[in-house]
Amino acid sequence: MPIRKVVLGMTALLFIFSCGDDDGVDFDLIPPRLLSEVVTEDATALQEYLQTHFYNYEEFENPPADFDFEVRLDTIAGTNSDKRPLIDDVESITINVSSEDFELEDNETVPHTLYYLIARQGGGAAPTAADSTFIKYEGSLLNGSLFDATADYTWQYLPFFLRGYGQAMTKFNVGDAIVENPDGTTEITNAGVGAIFLPSGLAYFNGSPSGIPAYSPLIFKVSAGLYIPETDYDGDGIPSFMEDLNGDGDVTNDNTDVEREEALRSPAFPNHIDPDDDEDGILTRDEIIIDEQGNITFPDDDNDGIPNYLDRDS
């Protein structure tokens, strides 16, 4: 919910209570914290976790016969005091996060670093951050509290989930085949397995979904099973990853016709879920050309440098 709506709602409640009680009711409205403030705390917390925890790398290096290829995290202490810390195994991605991403008005753009662990690289290819993926995952807080998990693989369109999660999944190759077992069940072979460690600015930040306190760094254990290459979520003929017009890896903030949508008081849809990207009444699919090999051509009838499907004047 936009912050301005929250503030207006709280203001209305304050008015109601003050009118009904002569003694008045005091409310302290706590504004959202700054990205630049929280990112430092998150970085410290993640670094501490990665330096004091390890994963079951020995099992991945020499898998027992009954090994399930699931990542298990534990503290480096006691009989585990000689284990290799996660910090030695993870890699990182740094992403610029804008205060506008969370509808804040601080006008900040702050680099955020996430970490990912590849315990087993998959035998297939890697998805883009705009693909539909077949994933099994488990989400927890740094203290180990579980807030979400899937019992088996489930389809997940990455732009509809957390930005940091989607970006990290581009580093995991998926499995290489689906095989049928003698008992009739199926399984994905050589799925990509690992974990993702997110600062809150690449997760929910000041939001508080069920079981997740505001400003919480998160951990996701993942198994990347399959994905749909060049996912075209809105069916407009253009793969979703190609609708990242500003090239920031996030298709959710690319909306060519937002001004037109606002003028019409209609919902604002980013291009990747909008079948008419310029709101000219002609479907995007009818303003591009796709040949028999699947190659896409973008006509520009008025030669103004803007392809027809993004140009209301063409």
Secondary structure, DSSP 8 states (H G I E B T S, - for coil): --HHHHHHHHHHHHHHHHHH-TT-----------HHHHHHHHHHHHHHHHHHEEE-HHHHHS--TT------EEES-GGGTTS--GGGT-EEEEEEEEGGGGT-SS--EEEEEEEEEEEE--SS----TTSEEEEEEEEEETT--EEEE-SS-EEEEGGGS-HHHHHHHTT----SEEEE-TTS-EEEET-EEEEEEE-GGGTTTT---TT--TT--EEEEEEEEEEETT--TT-SSS-GGGG-TT-SS-GGG--TTHHHHHHTT-----GGG-SSTT-SSS-GGGSSEE-TT--EE---TT-SSS-GGG-TT-
